[in-house]
Amino acid sequence: MSFGDIFYVFAIVLFSFMTFTIIRGNFLRKFDNEGNRLDLKDKEKEEEKDKKD
């Protein structure tokens, strides 16, 4: 294998790893440990408060 082939394979592996890491980070930021979406959590709490009043 020439240097270009090795560099090409290395670039593909690095690109795949970076893409996976970015997608995983975005996913972890949107959900809590219980699997609930964080952006919908506040809405649920507000609805519960409205029902109690």
Summary of the structure (lengths in Angstrom):
residues: 53
radius of gyration: 21.2
end to end distance: 72.2
largest distance: 72.5
contacts: 94
relative contact order: 0.07
helix: 81%
strand: 4%
